[in-house]
Amino acid sequence: ARSYGKRNVQLPFSDELFEVDIQDLGMSNRTTNTLLRNHIRTINDIINSNQIKPIKDWRGCGKDVCTEVFETILNYYWKHISVEKQAEFLIDTVLRNEFNLVA
């Protein structure tokens, strides 16, 4: 599994994307069941709960589950924004993480 470390990524979701049910995201059964056991039902629940307690500290959330959640939300977001928003997102993410790009 890939590790993303402490990357700074900000997803400017619209309200309707926040309310997407996690069961509609196409994650593995293991990850979906882990989220449901932790009372996570929507993308908004993931974001709000992560601010209280990091995903890696949730019951049953190991490295693979954390990676899958991150990648799935990022991919879902990417598919639902315009090309202009994609460009803005890439520029913003590079600027937020430029210290990670230095060899």
Backbone as JSON, one array per atom type, in Angstrom:
{
  "sequence": "ARSYGKRNVQLPFSDELFEVDIQDLGMSNRTTNTLLRNHIRTINDIINSNQIKPIKDWRGCGKDVCTEVFETILNYYWKHISVEKQAEFLIDTVLRNEFNLVA",
  "N": [[0.83, -1.19, 0.0], [0.37, 2.29, -0.61], [1.84, 5.08, 1.05], [0.85, 8.16, 2.35], [1.77, 9.9, 4.14], [2.1, 13.0, 5.83], [0.57, 14.76, 4.05], [-0.7, 17.79, 2.77], [-3.76, 18.32, 1.77], [-6.49, 19.88, 0.42], [-9.84, 19.53, -0.07], [-12.22, 21.15, -1.73], [-15.19, 20.51, -1.35], [-18.51, 20.49, -2.65], [-21.75, 21.03, -1.17], [-23.5, 18.89, -1.85], [-21.73, 16.82, -2.47], [-20.58, 16.28, -0.02], [-22.55, 14.84, 1.25], [-22.62, 12.32, 0.14], [-23.2, 8.89, 0.29], [-21.17, 6.5, 1.89], [-21.33, 3.91, 1.01], [-21.78, 4.13, -1.65], [-19.41, 4.68, -2.86], [-17.75, 2.71, -3.79], [-15.78, 1.35, -2.37], [-13.78, -1.29, -0.92], [-15.32, -4.18, 0.64], [-14.28, -4.67, 3.17], [-13.21, -2.15, 3.97], [-15.5, -0.5, 3.79], [-17.19, -1.78, 5.67], [-15.65, -1.4, 7.98], [-15.78, 1.39, 8.24], [-18.56, 1.71, 8.6], [-18.88, 0.34, 11.04], [-17.7, 2.18, 12.67], [-19.53, 4.14, 12.77], [-19.73, 5.74, 10.51], [-21.2, 7.2, 7.8], [-21.33, 8.94, 5.63], [-19.36, 11.06, 3.39], [-19.01, 13.45, 4.69], [-19.23, 12.63, 7.37], [-16.83, 11.22, 7.61], [-14.92, 13.26, 7.35], [-15.62, 15.02, 9.49], [-15.37, 13.29, 11.73], [-12.68, 12.61, 11.54], [-11.47, 14.97, 12.29], [-11.86, 14.99, 14.99], [-10.8, 12.57, 15.9], [-8.07, 10.96, 14.52], [-8.28, 9.06, 11.46], [-6.65, 6.78, 11.39], [-6.69, 5.97, 14.01], [-9.16, 4.92, 14.48], [-11.31, 2.19, 15.27], [-10.24, -0.78, 13.86], [-9.08, 0.4, 11.65], [-6.52, 0.17, 9.76], [-3.39, 0.76, 8.05], [-3.89, 0.12, 5.32], [-6.68, 0.47, 5.07], [-6.93, 3.2, 5.7], [-5.47, 4.31, 3.55], [-7.03, 3.46, 1.38], [-9.46, 4.82, 1.9], [-8.62, 7.52, 1.7], [-7.67, 7.6, -1.01], [-10.01, 6.89, -2.38], [-11.85, 8.94, -1.75], [-10.47, 11.13, -2.82], [-10.35, 10.39, -5.56], [-13.11, 10.29, -6.13], [-13.86, 12.94, -5.71], [-12.29, 14.18, -7.7], [-13.46, 13.25, -10.07], [-15.83, 14.63, -10.09], [-15.56, 17.34, -10.5], [-15.0, 20.36, -12.4], [-12.78, 20.92, -15.24], [-11.39, 23.28, -14.87], [-11.52, 23.56, -12.08], [-10.06, 21.3, -11.42], [-7.5, 22.04, -12.29], [-7.03, 24.25, -10.56], [-7.08, 22.87, -8.12], [-4.82, 21.15, -8.38], [-2.7, 23.02, -8.57], [-2.98, 24.33, -6.08], [-2.53, 22.15, -4.34], [0.12, 21.42, -4.95], [1.46, 23.77, -4.16], [0.86, 23.75, -1.41], [2.34, 21.6, -0.62], [4.99, 21.88, -1.32], [7.36, 21.59, 0.09], [7.63, 18.85, 0.27], [8.41, 18.14, -2.21], [11.02, 18.69, -2.67], [14.19, 17.36, -3.24]],
  "CA": [[0.0, 0.0, 0.0], [1.1, 3.56, -0.64], [1.71, 5.92, 2.24], [0.78, 9.56, 1.98], [2.38, 10.71, 5.19], [1.35, 14.18, 6.26], [0.35, 15.64, 2.92], [-1.73, 18.8, 3.01], [-4.67, 18.33, 0.64], [-7.77, 20.47, 0.78], [-10.86, 19.25, -1.06], [-13.35, 22.07, -1.57], [-16.42, 19.82, -1.73], [-19.8, 21.18, -2.61], [-22.61, 20.42, -0.15], [-24.05, 17.6, -2.27], [-20.69, 15.8, -2.4], [-20.4, 15.93, 1.4], [-23.6, 13.93, 1.71], [-22.56, 11.05, -0.57], [-23.15, 7.72, 1.16], [-19.92, 5.78, 1.68], [-21.61, 2.66, 0.3], [-21.84, 4.45, -3.08], [-18.08, 5.08, -3.29], [-17.06, 1.58, -4.41], [-14.65, 0.85, -1.59], [-13.85, -2.71, -0.61], [-16.23, -4.52, 1.74], [-13.55, -4.51, 4.44], [-13.15, -0.74, 4.32], [-16.87, -0.03, 4.02], [-17.66, -2.32, 6.96], [-14.9, -0.73, 9.04], [-16.36, 2.73, 8.41], [-19.9, 1.57, 9.18], [-18.72, -0.01, 12.46], [-17.29, 3.41, 13.36], [-20.67, 5.07, 12.63], [-19.45, 6.63, 9.4], [-22.18, 6.93, 6.74], [-21.15, 9.87, 4.5], [-18.05, 11.7, 3.32], [-19.02, 14.45, 5.76], [-18.93, 11.92, 8.62], [-15.39, 10.91, 7.61], [-14.18, 14.51, 7.59], [-15.9, 15.5, 10.85], [-14.8, 12.35, 12.7], [-11.22, 12.69, 11.46], [-11.04, 16.16, 13.02], [-11.92, 14.65, 16.41], [-9.89, 11.44, 16.12], [-7.55, 10.57, 13.21], [-8.8, 7.8, 10.92], [-5.76, 5.66, 11.77], [-6.99, 5.57, 15.39], [-10.5, 4.33, 14.56], [-11.3, 0.73, 15.45], [-10.12, -1.56, 12.64], [-8.54, 1.18, 10.53], [-5.08, 0.09, 9.58], [-2.78, 1.54, 6.97], [-4.56, -0.15, 4.05], [-8.01, 1.1, 5.1], [-6.7, 4.65, 5.62], [-5.06, 4.62, 2.18], [-8.19, 3.29, 0.5], [-10.39, 5.92, 2.15], [-8.03, 8.73, 1.13], [-7.67, 7.51, -2.46], [-11.39, 6.85, -2.88], [-12.43, 10.29, -1.66], [-9.76, 11.97, -3.79], [-10.82, 10.01, -6.9], [-14.52, 10.7, -6.26], [-13.83, 14.4, -5.85], [-11.69, 14.51, -8.99], [-14.42, 12.93, -11.13], [-17.02, 15.47, -9.99], [-15.27, 18.77, -10.62], [-14.67, 20.82, -13.76], [-11.36, 20.96, -15.6], [-10.85, 24.47, -14.22], [-11.35, 23.23, -10.65], [-8.96, 20.34, -11.35], [-6.26, 22.82, -12.39], [-6.89, 24.98, -9.3], [-6.76, 21.89, -7.09], [-3.43, 20.72, -8.56], [-1.81, 24.13, -8.2], [-3.08, 24.51, -4.63], [-1.9, 21.01, -3.67], [1.58, 21.54, -5.11], [1.92, 24.86, -3.3], [0.75, 23.33, -0.02], [3.25, 20.49, -0.34], [6.25, 22.05, -2.04], [8.47, 21.08, 0.91], [7.74, 17.42, 0.01], [8.91, 17.95, -3.56], [12.46, 18.96, -2.69], [14.94, 16.1, -3.08]],
  "C": [[0.88, 1.25, 0.0], [0.88, 4.29, 0.67], [1.74, 7.37, 1.81], [1.36, 10.47, 3.04], [1.49, 11.88, 5.58], [1.23, 15.16, 5.11], [-0.8, 16.58, 3.25], [-2.57, 18.92, 1.75], [-6.0, 18.88, 1.11], [-8.75, 20.24, -0.36], [-12.04, 20.19, -0.85], [-14.65, 21.46, -2.09], [-17.6, 20.77, -1.74], [-20.68, 20.41, -1.62], [-23.13, 19.04, -0.57], [-23.0, 16.49, -2.25], [-20.41, 15.37, -0.97], [-21.37, 14.85, 1.84], [-23.63, 12.59, 0.97], [-22.39, 9.92, 0.43], [-21.88, 6.93, 0.87], [-20.14, 4.47, 0.92], [-21.71, 2.88, -1.21], [-20.47, 4.79, -3.65], [-17.28, 3.94, -3.92], [-15.83, 1.1, -3.67], [-14.83, -0.64, -1.34], [-14.82, -2.94, 0.54], [-15.56, -4.31, 3.09], [-13.54, -3.06, 4.89], [-14.53, -0.18, 4.63], [-17.39, -0.51, 5.37], [-16.94, -1.67, 8.14], [-15.49, 0.65, 9.31], [-17.74, 2.64, 9.05], [-19.84, 1.21, 10.66], [-18.32, 1.2, 13.31], [-18.33, 4.52, 13.18], [-20.43, 6.13, 11.56], [-20.4, 6.25, 8.26], [-21.95, 7.77, 5.49], [-19.72, 10.39, 4.49], [-17.93, 12.74, 4.43], [-18.69, 13.81, 7.11], [-17.43, 11.61, 8.73], [-14.6, 12.16, 8.0], [-14.38, 15.0, 9.02], [-15.27, 14.6, 11.9], [-13.29, 12.41, 12.72], [-10.69, 13.91, 12.2], [-11.03, 15.91, 14.53], [-10.87, 13.59, 16.75], [-9.39, 11.0, 14.75], [-8.05, 9.2, 12.77], [-7.95, 6.62, 11.38], [-6.02, 5.16, 13.19], [-8.39, 4.98, 15.55], [-10.36, 2.82, 14.66], [-11.26, 0.04, 14.08], [-9.54, -0.84, 11.45], [-7.02, 1.12, 10.51], [-4.64, 0.93, 8.4], [-3.53, 1.36, 5.64], [-5.94, 0.52, 3.98], [-7.86, 2.62, 4.97], [-6.34, 5.07, 4.2], [-6.24, 4.51, 1.24], [-9.2, 4.41, 0.68], [-9.88, 7.2, 1.49], [-8.11, 8.7, -0.4], [-9.09, 7.55, -3.04], [-12.02, 8.23, -2.85], [-11.77, 11.22, -2.68], [-10.24, 11.67, -5.21], [-12.27, 10.45, -7.14], [-14.6, 12.21, -6.49], [-13.37, 14.78, -7.26], [-12.69, 14.32, -10.13], [-15.61, 13.89, -11.16], [-16.74, 16.96, -10.0], [-14.89, 19.1, -12.06], [-13.16, 20.8, -13.98], [-10.69, 22.17, -14.94], [-10.57, 24.21, -12.74], [-10.22, 22.22, -10.47], [-7.62, 21.08, -11.39], [-6.0, 23.59, -11.1], [-6.46, 24.05, -8.17], [-5.29, 21.46, -7.18], [-2.45, 21.8, -8.14], [-1.8, 24.32, -6.69], [-2.35, 23.39, -3.89], [-0.38, 21.07, -3.78], [2.12, 22.63, -4.2], [1.88, 24.48, -1.82], [1.81, 22.31, 0.37], [4.62, 20.65, -0.98], [7.46, 21.57, -1.23], [8.67, 19.58, 0.71], [8.35, 17.13, -1.35], [10.4, 18.16, -3.71], [13.21, 17.66, -2.4], [15.9, 16.19, -1.91]]
}
